[in-house]
Amino acid sequence: MDTKECDLSLDELLKFDGVMAARIFSPEGKLVDYKSNTDMPKEMAEMTAKFCGAVNMMFNALASAYTELYRMKWIPQHYWVYSGGE
């Protein structure tokens, strides 16, 4: 990861309570790296990365709109986190 991305390693992210997996993916949704505290198969991580690529595009559109309409500096996008379930 470079300085524009989260500066925590995948191992450090996995130490947070409740974190089951951590991934790095390209903006287009290609899996770059992942680690998991569970037996998550690589195929599942790759599929998740594809969905994250789509979410990335939506966040880029939102950030561009906020930057344009409200003169708020939301771009470039650096990283995001998902939390859900139990």
Sequence and secondary structure as in RCSB ss.txt:
>XXXX:A:sequence
MDTKECDLSLDELLKFDGVMAARIFSPEGKLVDYKSNTDMPKEMAEMTAKFCGAVNMMFNALASAYTELYRMKWI
PQHYWVYSGGE
>XXXX:A:secstr
  TTS  S HHHHHTSTT  EEEEE TTS EEEEEESS   HHHHHHHHHHHHHHHHHHHHHHHHHHHHH     
S          
